[in-house]
């Protein structure tokens, strides 16, 4: 039952203080009016004393306005107040929602300013959050709120188009449908239900008036990068951020490419910034190692504690984060640190694709102009949601595969492998998926990374491209002429992986998957085609690998299934029953 209702006209805030089982903690469900009178819903947790605390804010589109005590407690125990808030048009917040709406920045600025002036706050505010809650941090921090001291975006994209919604120029139907019609509305409704059960009746009317999420339709209305996308692109906001920023991301994030997080890190103008990269899925914020890094960062830059984080190298790589045998925790096999991205130790190694299905250091002969391999589009694909999906091998008539020789020593790949592919088709377009795998000495195949691209959107954005990443512009369609040979150059999604001695690296070219696996699924180019990959001296298809010279595996290889979001395809020989 509510114990108190109050309205602060000066600050335009309405709060409902409710009973809470922890006698030392106050929980407050409230609403804060923005400049246009739209009210954002929030929940506040703070200690029941007269002290002033630094505050942590989680601002997103899910159930943040009803964040449970169990999630806030880690910050309360560390000496912070915690406030979770929903963006306008989501959860119990009023207003109309639009996909990654630009107004979230101005709303967030007002929210931070209000928090910093509260009697329970000492004027020092930090922001945390993953996915959507990471996106909002970048937008808000770009406006430089007076009270904001540091942010910690986890699992964050740089470009909603390139890294998430229209990856490779193809509508990511699986992701957009899952998010628009299931993930976002279900979580938002759960937050409303929590508030209603706690005695907040203010959100009942707002829920009835709230319009449905139209993100799926909005993305379909903008198939190329235009002003609508530019207004939502974090890459174009990061250079305005000057406060300390810790970016955390996983290579195999099933929702968004890791390259966007890296681009954001490089674009930041803060003199104190850090990038933590690791293998794994979208939900990595609850990993013990990441919680520890977040709190150290917040304690240094929000609390002001002298804990030495600023003296540490800014780029941290967690290698082979694996589930413990009991499945309770996930720990890295080893950790390396570098002064920049890309690390100065990275050296690029070119491997040429051959008609025989090899990747070799030897450049092809100039006279070998008939060296081709063909496959039928779209008859071959792969899925990565779990080991059962990945066990289904792509059809050999619908894909082509290239392998290195068995390695004689460990090879540490760190960065975005660059593919240059010479190809011809029998239609005016085609979709590619490139899959990178590690084949062990028994023939078992470990998924490392995938990247997709629509051939007609292959044009490179020279201004956005860097020494570590080729970036497509996605601003115009360049249709193909059947039979002509074209060059496509692209960067695969970044990855950190040690190819152990005795293993082989494989690159498979195929059609993108159209079934969610586990989230991504693409609306394909519809016409069947015969694809020819060229390997001659005139058309030297190849891959360039970013290799950390001298780096070796510092732990035993994890068993199959221990690396989250990295399914293993067990070889037929390994599956065979003993005689």
Helices and strands as residue ranges (DSSP letters): E 2-8, E 13-18, E 25-33, E 39-47, E 53-60, G 64-66, H 69-77, E 80-86, H 103-116, E 121-130, H 132-141, E 148-154, H 160-160, I 161-165, G 167-169, H 173-178, I 179-183, H 184-198, H 202-209, H 215-220, H 227-230, G 234-236, G 238-240, E 244-250, H 259-267, E 273-278, H 288-298, I 299-303, G 309-311, E 315-319, E 322-323, E 330-331, E 334-338, E 346-353, E 359-360, E 372-377, H 387-390, E 400-403, E 411-415, E 418-424, E 431-439, E 445-454, G 455-457, E 486-491, E 495-499, E 504-510, E 529-534, E 542-548, E 568-569, H 572-575
